[in-house]
Amino acid sequence: MENKKALSFVFIIIAIILGAALWKQFDFENLRFEKPALAAIYFITFAVSISLLVRDYKNRSKN
């Protein structure tokens, strides 16, 4: 049980850091990212971490 809590905490931290990085890289005047390739990698990792958090939350609510 403790291992799952630690894993969730790690993915929450990853999601916060990557979300902030994506927010900082986005240029709102031109509606583009400064570095599109890096933003794509950030977004993929952000989406995976959020999906793992949601899946873990659903599994906890069933138990």
Stockholm file with secondary structure:
# STOCKHOLM 1.0

chainA/1-63         MENKKALSFVFIIIAIILGAALWKQFDFENLRFEKPALAAIYFITFAVSISLLVRDYKNRSKN
#=GR chainA/1-63 SS CHHHHHHHHHHHHHHHHHHHHHHHHEETTTTEESSHHHHHHHHHHHHHHHHHHHHHHHHHHHC
#=GC SS_cons        CHHHHHHHHHHHHHHHHHHHHHHHHEETTTTEESSHHHHHHHHHHHHHHHHHHHHHHHHHHHC
//
